[in-house]
Amino acid sequence: MLEIRPVPAFDDNYIWLIGTTDSRHVAIVDPGDADPVLEALRRDALIPAAVLITHHHGDHTGGVAELAQRFRIPVYGPAHERIPALTHPLGEGDEVALPPLGLRLRVLDTPGHTRGHICYVGPGALFCGDTLFTAGCGRLFEGTPAQMHDSLAKLSALPDDTQVYCAHEYTTANLGFALVVEPDNPDIIARRAEVEVRRTRGEPTVPATLGMEKRTNPFLRTAVPAVVAAAERFAGHPLANGIEVFATVRHWKDTLD
């Protein structure tokens, strides 16, 4: 079974250590800073087996070179982005084999936040970087609304019990916006109350199930009549399709951030 540990970094990043219950080896996902990773490896007596990168932003790659040099481990990442110390460029349909963990991960192309962003899918787990957030999604720094809409649809097709391991602790703010879009959605209301309790206790709100995201994340609900109506009210005109709804909701959130 997978055993996944969060390593907090910076103000709100999560670096994920993917392990299994019968191995001390771990794969390191998006190490923006080497220091907290090194401390976690030392504290828990873990052995790094690989680095997995979702996209090129510095808060996801800043620690890669030091970790790769120190441990002489492979670095996997998107083929179409500049990743420090990259040894294994990846794209849609590739697999990452991690023999020390007895684990294989499937790669999905998910452009939108950046042009070459990728995600990793393992047994019951999705490592999605900055494409899908708990109750939100990444800003469109390089990609188009159509690309991000398609990427989110691809992730939505995974099983509802998939655990979503995104790279930031944004859930509270994202649910605040979700309530602006759907103020009467009981799932969002209940989730926000639960998240507030967890954050008060200093607990992470990540991961969450994909099924929960489908019920509460406006960016996965662009075909839901209530979300369509809210987006059209914000836009001030009818919207032709899900891509236009998504683009409007993304712009709406950008104006509030």
N, C-alpha and C positions, 0 to 999 in steps of 0.2 A: 504494500500500500504506500501511496505517496505520503511524505511528511514534509510540509512546506512551511518554512519559517520566514517571517518578515524581518527585514533589517531596516529600521527607520534611518533616513538620511535627509540632510538639509532641513527645510521647514516642513515638508509634507510628502516627500518621496518615500516609496517602499522599494527596496531592493529585495528580491525574492531568492531564497535558497531552496532549491528543489532537491529533496532527498527521498529516501525510502526507509521504511521501518527496519529493514534488515541490512542497511549499509551506512557507513559513516561518510560516504562520498556525497557531494552535492554539486549541482549546477547553479551558477550564479547568474541571475537575470537582471540586466540593466544596472550594473554597478557604476553609478555616477560618482561615487567616492570610494576609494579603496579602504580607508581607515576603519569605518564601521564594519565592513565585511571582514577585515583581518581580525578585528576584535571578536566578532561572532564566531569565526572559525576557531580561534584560540579558546574562547570560553566553552564552546560545545564540542571541542575535539573533532572537528569536521575536516574532511579532506576535499579540496576543490577538484572537480573533474573537468569542468568546462565553463566558459562564459557564453551566455546567450544574450544577444542584443536585438531589440525591436526596431530602433531607429537612431539617427545620428545625433540627436540633441545632447549637449554636454552634461546635463543632469542625469543622463542614462549611460554615458560613455566615459566620463572623466576618470574613472578608476581602472579602465580596461588595461591600459598599457602596463601599469604597475603590477596588476594581478597576473597578467599573461607572462611577464618577465620573471616574476618571483616564483611562479609555480610551473611554468612551461606547459600550460594547458591550452587546448584549442579554443579559438574564439569564433563563434558562429554569429552571423548577422546578415542583414539585407544586402543582396548583391548589387543593388543600384544606389547605395549610399556610401559615403566615406566613413568607415568605422576603424578606429585605431586597432592595430595588431590583428586585423581580420585574417583568419586562416581558412574559413569555410563559408563562402558566399552562398546565400540561400534565396529561394523563391518558391512560388506556389507549387505545391505537390512534393517538395523535397521532404525528407525525413532526417531528423537528428537522432543518431544512435548513441546512447550513453551506456556502454557495457558495464562500467563500474556500478551503475545504478540499476541495471537490468531494465532500462527504460528507453522507449522510442517516442519522439515528439513529432507531430505533423506540422508543416509550415503552411501558413495562409498569407497571401498578399493582401494587405489592407491599406492601400493608399488613402490619403485624405489629410491627416495631420501633417505628414510629410509624404513626399512622392513615392518613397520606397519602403514605407513602414511594413513590417511583417508581424505576425502573431504566431505563437506556439501552442499547439493543442496536445495535451496528454490525457491520460485516463481520468475523466471527470474534471479536468482543469484546463483553463484558458489563461494564458499569459499574454495580455493584450496591450501592454505599454500604455500609450496615450491615444489609442483608437477609441476604445470603449472605457468609460469610467463608471463607477457605481453611481447610478442615477444621472449620468451625463455622457459626454463624449469630448474628444479633443478639439481644440480650435483648428481651423483650416489654414495652417501656415503656408503650405505649399500645394496642396491638392484642391480639388473642386468639390462643390456640394454633391455632384453626381457620383464622384469616386467614393466619398465618405458614406453616402447613402447606400451604395452598393456594398461597401466593406461592412457596414453595420448589418445589412441584410444577410451577408455571409455568416457573420457571427451569430445572428439570431437563429440561424438554421441548426445550430448545435443543440444538443439535448437540454431540456429545461433544468436538469439537476447539475449542469456544468457549473463549477465554481469559477467566478470571474476574479482573476488576480490582476488588477490594474496597478499602475505605478504611482498613484497619488491618493492622498486622503482628502478627497473633495466632496464626500457624500453629503455632509450637512448643507453646504452651499448649493449643491446640485439639487437637493430635495426642496430647498427654498424656491428655486426657480421652477421646479416641477409643479409645485403648488400654485405658482402664478399661472401656469398653463392650464392645469386641471385642479382648481381649488376644491372640487367636490369628490375627488378620487379617494375613496376610503383606504386603499392600499398605500397611497402616498402619505396620507395623514398618519396612519399607524406606523409606517416605516420611519417617518421623521421622529415620532415620539420615541421609538426604540433606539434610533441612532443618537438622539440627544442624551439618553441615559448612558449609552456606551461611551460616548465622548466625555461625559462628566466623570466617568470612571477611568478615563485615560486609555480605553480599549480601542483597537482598530475597528473600523467598519468594513474593511476589506478582508476576505472575499465576501461576495454575495452570489446567490444563485442566478443563473441566466433567467430562470422563470420569474424571479423577483424583479429583475431588470425589465422584463417585458411588461410587467404590471405597473411599473412606477417610473420608468425612464422615458421622458418625452421623445428622445431621439430614436427610440425603438418603436414608437407608437404613432408614426406619421400617417398611418392608415386609419387610426381610430377617430371616429367622427368628432369627439370632443376636442381632440388635438387639432384636427383640420379646422374646425370652427374657430378655435382660439387663434390659430395662425392667420386665418383670413381676417379676423378682426384686427389683429396687429398690422397686417399688411395693408388693410383697407380695400382689398379687392379679392376676387376668387382666385384660388390656386389650382393649377391644372393637374398636378400629380404629386406623388410622394416626394420627389426630388425638390419640387418647389416648396412643399410644406417643410421639409427638412431644412432647406436653405433659409427659410423665413424664421423658423424656430432657432436655428443657430445664430442668425443675425440678431434676433431678439435677445438671446442670452448675452451676446457680445456687448450689446448696448447697456446691459446692467452690470457687467463685470468691471 
